[in-house]
Amino acid sequence: MPTHASDDEVLVLTGSHTPDSGGDGAGIAALRLAPGTGHLTYDTSVPPVPVSGASFLAAHPSLDVVYSTNETEPGTVSALVQHGDGHLSTLGDPLSSGGTNPCHLTVHPDGGWLLTANYGSDTAPGSVAAHRLGTDGRLLEPTDVVVHEGSGPVTGRQEGSHAHQVLVDPAGRFVLATDLGADAVFTYRLDTRTGALERFAVSRLRAGSGPRHLVFAPGGELVFSADELSSTVTCHRYDAGTGTLTALSSVPATALRDVANQPGGIVASPCGRFVWVTNRGADTVAAFRVTDTAALEPIGETSAGGTWPRSLAYAAGHLLVANQHSGTLAALRVLDDGSLRPAGPALSVPSVVCTLAL
């Protein structure tokens, strides 16, 4: 997607909860990151788009189109196009996400399908939906919705299923969906002719761990999970033939033991040697080294630049941290040894919950 800025700037979109979704944010706004300094500024030439409850953003692999979850009950998803002058505008009408409280989405690598994870509610189970995309990237009809089943031992969080993320494995063969309520990763095959999702396998993870998000290491042999309910980070072996995970090692997400903590976003370094995770409660970003034996060694923790760091994104040698409760976006510089340091003052972005670097 075009950035309409000097070569040393990165366009960053932020998603925020709007007043009609329980926050005080603007929806989707455009910022600039200066890689040399980590300085963040608003791109005042691109007005915000008031998308309701913009809790996660994903870019089309080949078109100037971005998709947003609208985390509401019932949930919807939206498409936006970036015009030649940099402005964003909605592309067609929002469509049903197939469930309630959609919290994550991704575009299939072939560019023809949008996949959405619906967290659900106390009365509605989690689910995963597929939408067909037009040649211009617009949302077309939903082609399938699969409802998850299962529960876990954590009272108040695991009485039912809660899909929290949907992603395609590096080979493009399987669709994986993490389920915080069921302590599971569900594996599907997407029929790219019909858009049907076929259940292929289930990976049962540690009881009470509450897997929130996964991230693959380069090469796809290892995958790391941010475990929200057990406050851990786990390294898994990924079997590309069966689409299943086998846990290898697990470590606490934070060294702070006197705070209630919930890991949020997780990112693997482009080199595959480091993993970083946000800690909501400790309000830090923790860094880990991946050893030759697939163990995770803590490197250290750095202030998140605000409170309740919900999401994390890598951009131009920095990690961008969306601090939901303080309404701040912080940039942390990644050092050669995987450790982090603040790159500058955090920028005020009310109710920010996600970022997307383009």
N, C-alpha and C positions, 0 to 999 in steps of 0.2 A: 504494500500500500504506500502511496506517496506521502512524504512527511512535510513537504513545503517548508523546509527550514534548511539552515546551513548543514554541511555534511557532518559536523561534529555534534549535532543535536539529535536526540531520539524523541519521537512522538510517543506520548504515554496517554492512554485513555484511562479514566477512573470511573468506577461505578459506585453509586451511593444510594442509600435508602432515602426516599423522598417523603415529604409529610404524609402522603396517603399510604405509605407503607411503614410508618412508625419511626421515620428519621427526619432530619432537617437538611438533607443534601439536595443537590441540583439534578441528580440523575446521572448522565454521562457527560463528563467534562474532559477537555484536552489540556495536557500539560507538556512541558519540554524538560528533558533531562540533558544536562551538559556533562558528557562522559569525563572530561578532564577534571572537573571539580565536584561532580555529583550534585550540582545546584539544580533545584527544581523551581520552575516558574509556570504560571498559567499562560496558555496560548490564548491571548485575548482576541485573536482574529477568528477563533472557532467558538461560537456560542454553545453553552451547554444544551443538551437535549433532555427534556424532563421525562425520561423513561422511568416508570414507576418501579421501585424496588429492584434496581439494577444490581443484582448480587453477584453475577459472574458474567464475564465477557469472553468471547472467542472470535478469532478472525477466520475468514474464508481463506483457504490455501492459495487461491489464484485470482480472486476478485477483490475489489475495494469495498468489501462488505464485512460488517461486524454484527455479531448476534449477542443478545442479552437475555438472561433470565429475568422475569418479573416475579419476585418472590412474594406471591400473594396467594390467597385462597378464594376461588380456584386460581391456579397459576397460568401464566401466559409466557410466551417467548416473542421477542421482537427482532427484526432485521433492520439495520441501518446502512446506508451507503455513504461513502466519503467522496465528495465531489472534487473536481479539479482544483477548486480554490481552497480545499481543506475542510469545508463545512460538512457537517454530518446531518443527514435527515433520515426520517423513517422510510423504510422501503416496504410498502404495503401495510396492512393492518396486523396488530399482534394476533397470534393464534393460540389456542389452548395448548398448554404444555402436557396435557393428558393426565394431570394430577394436581396436587396442592404443594405450594411452597417449593417451586423449582429452584435448585441451589447450584447447579453446575451444568455446563453443556460443552459440546465439542463438535467440530465438523469432521465428517469422515474424510480421510485423505483423498478420496476420489472427487471430492467437492460436490457430491450429489445428495448428501444426507446430513441433517442436523440431529444429533442425539442429545437428549436431555435427561438429567436425573431429578426426580421429584422427591423431596424429603418426606412429604406426607404430613400427617398431623396426628393428634391423639386418636382420631377416629378413622383416618384414612391411611392405608399402608403406603410405603414407598414404592416407586415405580420408575421405569425407564421408558422413554418415548422416542420414536423416530419420525422425522418429517422429511418429505421429499423437498428438494430445493430446485428452483427454476434455473435456467441458464444464466440469468442475471443475478442469481443469489437469493431471490425472494423466497419466502416461506410458502410452500404449497401444502397439500393435504397431509395430515398425519397418516402414517402407514401402519403403525403398530404401537401398542402400549403393553408392556409386560409388568405385572404386579408382583412384587417380591413377597416372600413369606418368611417367617422366622422371628425369633425373639432372643433375648439374652438375660443375664442375671442382674443387671444394674437397674434398680427400681427407679421409675420416673423417666428413664431414657430408653429402655429396651423392652417395653411391653409389646412392641410390634416392630416391623421393618421400617428402616429409614435410609433410602438410597441417598448417598451424599456426593457421588462423583461418577462420571462415565467417561471412559477414555478408550482409544484404540491402541492395541499393542504395536510395537515398532514395525512388525512385519505386515501390519494391516490385515491380519487374518481374523483376530478376535476383538470383540467389544467387551471390556471389563467394567463392572459396576460395583463400587464399594457400598456396603450396607452397614451403617453404624449400629442399627438396631438388631441385626441378625448376626453380627460378628462374622461376616462372610464377604467374599468377592464372587459375584455371579458372572459367569462367562457365557457370551452369546456369539452366535454367528449372524451377521447381517446379510440377508439376501439382497444384493445390490440391483436385482431386477424388480423385486416387489416391495422392498423395504420392510420385510418381515424379520423379526428378531427371534432366533431359535435358541432356546436354552441348550448349552453344550456341556457345561460343567459347573461345579460349585467348589470353591476353596473355603473350608471352615477354618477361621482364624481363632486365636486364643480367646476363650470365653471372657466376656467383660472388657475386652480391649477397645471395642467401638472404633473400628477403622473409619477414618474420615476421608483422607486422600492418599493416593498412590503417586509415585513418580518413578519412571524407569531410568536406570543408568544407561549411558550410551552403550549400544550393543545389544541391550535388551535381556541380558542374562540375569541381572539383578533388578529387583524392584523394592522400593522402600515405602513403608506406610507410616503416616502420622496417626497414632492411636489416641483418639480424643479422650476416651473414658479411662484408660489406664495410664495416661500421660507418659507414653513410651514412643520410641521410634524403633521399627523392626525392619530388618533386612531379610528379604525372601529370595529364594531361587525361583526363576520363572521358567516353566516348561513351555516353549513355544509350540510344541506339538499338541499339547492338551489344553493350553490356556489356563494352567493352574499354578498356584503359588505354594511353596514349601518354606516355612519360617526357618531361618538359620541362626539369627542372633537378635537380641533386643536390649535396649538401654533406656534409662530414664530420659525424658525429653528435656528436663531441666535439673540442675544441681540444687536448686532451691527446694527444700523439703517442707518448709513451713507455710506454703501457700497452696491453695487449691488451684490446679493448673489443667488447662485443656489445650493440647497442641492444635494448631490450625493449618496453616499453609506449609508445604514442603517442596523443596527444590533440590535437584541434583546438579552438580557443576558440569559444564560442558566436557571436562576432561574425565569425569566419572570418579574422581578421587575424593570428593567432598559432598556432604549433604547438609542442608540447613533447614531448620524448622522454626516456626513461630510458636511462642508460648503465651497463651492468653491466661493471665493470672500472674505469672512471673513477669510478664511484659518484657520479654527478651526474645532475641533470635539466637538459637543455639547452633553451633557448628560442630560437625563430626567428620572424622577421617575414615574412609573405607579401607580396611586393611586387605592384604592379599588373601586372608582367610575369610573374607566377607564379614568381619566383625566391625562394629562401629566404635571408634574411639573419640570421646569428647575432646574438642579443641578449646572450647570456651563459650561464653555467652556475652552478648552485647545488648545494651538497651535498645528496645524497639523504636524509640523516639516518640512514644505515646503509650496509650493504654488499650488493651484488648487487640493485639495484632492479629487480624483475621486472615489475611492472605499475604502471599509472598510471590514476587516475580523477579526473574533475572533479566538484566538489561545492561549491556555495554560495561561489564565489569563491576556492576553494582547489583544489590538486592533492593527492591522497592517494597516497603512494608506499609500495608494499609491498616492503620490503627483506628478501629471502628469507634470506640467509646470516646477517645480524645479528639476524633476528627482530624487526624494528622497523617500525612504521607511522608515517610522518611526514606532517605537513600543511605545505604550502608555500602562502603567500598569493600570489595573482596580482595584480600591480600594473597600473596603467592602460596602461603601455607594454609589457606582456607579460612583463616580467622577474619574477623570483620572489624571495621571501625566506622564511626559516623562520618559521613561525607559533608555534612553541613546541617543547618537548621531544618527541622521538619516544616513542611508546608501545610497550612490549614486547608483541609478538604472535609467539610462537615459530613459526618456519617459515612465516610468512605469504607467500602468493604472489599473492593477488588481493584486490580490494575491490569492493564494489557499494554505491553510495549510493542510498537509496530516498527 
